Each structure stands twice: as structure tokens, then as C-alpha cells.
Amino acid sequence: MNRRDTFEFFRRLAEDNPSPETELLFGNAFQLVVAVALSAQATDVGVNKATRKLFAEVQSPQQMLELGEDGLKENIKTIGLFNSKAKHVIALSQLLVDEFGGEVPATREELVRLPGVGRKTANVVLNCWFGQETFAVDTHIFRVGNRTGLAKGKNPDQVEAKLEKAVPAPFRMGAHHWLILHGRYICKARTPECWRCPVVDLCAFKPKSEAPKR
């Protein structure tokens, strides 16, 4: 996809949704870190359902430690891999208390030191809380980047690097939100809904899918 088409691609997504946001619910940076860590191999809807009660009680790493691993498991047992995720959340909470004064750090290098926090999670936190221009490549963005021709790569790091170079300045803050939402609701994994896609003519995917017959 050339520069002109890339600009038009994001212009249309922005026109359709001028203020894109993550669908995860959170009240502060710590809750965002926890929510994103819990969202691995789980839906945002499922995470929000589990964290609604949890976040009403837990707003800080210290409070998470006071809740304890068993208490956390009880709150998130509806989420896949909840046992290992609970261990990671308790461990990252302990590290935040011990080394960061209970505050979430604002650099990728420090964030990825937290147990259960990889580059994707760090990028989400940097973008959604600290207002940095990052590209958190999840399965949706990886698929959309490759399928459309916007940012082809064999792994998430390659797709992220392509997006870093390709996304025009006006759209850099919202780019990963637009791409995630596009992949989640239109450019779906099994059957992309090309008939209602606002960027269908810019997309390299062939053959285009057609609207289901009634």
C-alpha cells in the first residue's frame, strides 16, 4: 500500500470513528496494566465482566497484594488461563511496590520487566495511559496488516516496524485502536465482511467476500 492509500485508509477509519478507545474498562494505570495482562487469549467483554467487581475493590498494587493470589483467582476464574495470570498479576504488583513506589512506569523498557507484561501490553499502556504513539500488534492488527497489505510481516515485531514507518502523523495515536476495532468487527478472521468495509477498495485481499443472502 503506497503512502497516499495509507493516508486515505486511516482517514476513512477516523471519519467513521473520530475518537477510538480501548474497550477494556479501567480507572487508573495500574488497572489498565492488569486488564491488558488478563486480556491475553480472552475477550475484552470477558475481562470487563471479571474486573468490574475486582476494580471496585482494588485500585493499587498494594491492595492487590492484600487481596492475594487466591482472592484474585476467585475474581478472575471466568477468564482463560486465570491461574497463571493471577500469579503474574501478584508478581507484577509486588515488583511495582518494591521497585517503583507503587507507580506504573512510563517507559517500555521498565514495563516489560513486569511479570506477564510483554511488548504488546507495554505498548497498550504507553498509548492508552501515557499518550505515546505506539502500535500494539495483537492478532487482529497482525491479520489486518497482512491481509490488507498495510503492514506485512511474518511476526508481530515486523508488522509493528512497518506500521511505525507507514502510519501518517495525524493518525498515529489512534492507529492501533482503529485497526483492532476493524479486525474485531469487520475484517474478521474467518469471513471478513468486505461488503460493509469502508476501505475495501484500498485492500489487497482477494477475493472479496459478499454479503450473505437472505
N, C-alpha and C positions, 0 to 999 in steps of 0.2 A: 504494500500500500504506500503510495507516494505521500509527500507532505501535504499537498492540497487535499487529498482524500482523507488523510488522517485528521486534519483540522475540521473538515466537514463532518466526519464521523462523530467526533466529540461535540461539535456544535449542535447536531441534531439530538444527541443524548441529553445535552444540557438544556436544550429548549424544552424537551419533554419532561425533565426533572431538574429544575434550576438549583435546588439545594439538597443534593443527595446526602444521606447519612447512613451509618451502620444501623442495622435492625436490632442489634444487641442493646439491651437496656442496662444502664449503669448510672451511678451518681457521682463517681469520682475516678481518678486514675487507677487506684488500686482495684476497684470493682471492675473496671474495664479490662485490666490485665487478667483478672480471674475469669471473666466472662469469655474472653477470647481463648484463653487456655482450655476452658471447658468445651468450647465450640468445635474442637478438632473431631472430625468424624461424627458430628452431631449437627442438628439444625439450629438456627438462631431461635426459632419458635420454642424448641425443646429446652434450650438453655435458659431462655427468659422465664419459662414456666417454672424451672427448678430454682432459679436465682431470685425470684420475686420475694419469697419469704426470707431467704438467706440474706439478701442485701438490706432488708429492713432491720436485720439484727446485727449485721457485720459490715462496718464501713472502713475498717483499718486492718493492717496486718496483725496488730496485737490482738484485736478482737477475734480474728480468725484463729490465732494460736489458742486463745482462751476457749473457743468453740471446740477445737481439737479435731483430729482426723476422723474419729468415729462420728462426731456430731456433723462434720461436713459431709461424710458419706450418706448420712441419713437424709440430708437436704438435696443431694445430687444423684441419688440412686436411680433416678429415671433416665440419666444420661449415660450413653455408652462409655465403657472403659472408666467408670466412675471410681473404681478402686485406685488405679494408677494416677488418675487425675487428682484425687484427693491427696495422695502422697506428695505430688508435685506442688499443689497449692499450699499445703502446710510448709513444705520446704522453702518455697519462694517467699512465703510470709516471714519465715524465720530469718532468711537472708536479708530481706528488706529491713527488718528490725535491727539485726546485728550490724549491718554494714551501711545502711542508707538512712538511718534515723526514722524508719517507718515511711519514708517517702519514695515514690516511684521515680527512678532516674530518667533523665530526658535524652539519653544517648543510646543508640543501637548497641554499641559495644557493652554497655553496662546492662541493658535489658536482657540480652541473650545469655548473660551469666545466671539469670534466674532459672531455677529448675522448671522444665516444661515450657519454657519460652524460647522459640526459635526465631529465625529471621522474619517469617511471615507475621507472627504475633507481635514482634517488636515493631514492625512497620505499621501495623494497625494502630498500636498505641501512639506511636510518634505522629501519625496522621490525625487520628481522631481526638487526641487529647492535647498534644503539643503543637499541632498546626504545622507539621512539617510535610513537605512534598515527597511522600514515599509511595511505593507501589507494592502492596501486599498481595502476592500471587498465590491464590488458592486454586482449587480445582476448577472453579468457574472461570477465573481470569486466564488460567492456563489453556482451557478449552477455547474460549473466545479469542484469545490472542492468536492461537494457531489456526483455528477454523476460519476466521475472517481474513487472516493474512496481516493483521495489525502488528503482531509481535510474535513471530515464530521462534520456537526454541524447543530443545529436547528435554529441558528440565525447567523448574520454576526460576532458577537463577538466570538462565538465559533469557527467558521471557521478561523478567524484571529489568534486565540490562537493556533489552530492546525498547521497552516502554520508557525507560529513563531517557533514552535518546529521542524517541519518536513523539512523545506527548507534548503538544504545544503549551506554552506558558499559561494561557488563560484557563486551561483545563487540568493543570497538574494536581491541584489539591483534591478535586473531586473524581479524578480519573478512575481510581480503583473502586470507588463506590458505584460509579456508572457501569463499569464492566462486570462487577459482581451481580448487580441487580439485573443487568441484561442477560447474563448467563443463567441466573436463577429463574427468571420469569419468561424469557423469550428464546434465547439461544440455548435451549435445554440440551442435556447430554444425548438422550436417545432420539428425540424428534424435535429439532429446532423449529420454532413457529415462524418460518420465514414470511408467511403471508401477512403478518402484522408487525414485521420488523422495520423500524424507521431508517435503518442503514442497509437494507437488503441490496441495493444497487451498488454499494461500495464493498460488499463482502465477496471474498474469493470462494466461498463454499458452493459446491455443486454436487448433485442437482439440488435446487431449492425445493423445500417441502411445500406442499399445497395445503390449503385449508381443508379440514375434514368435511366430508359430505354429510349432509343432514337427511 
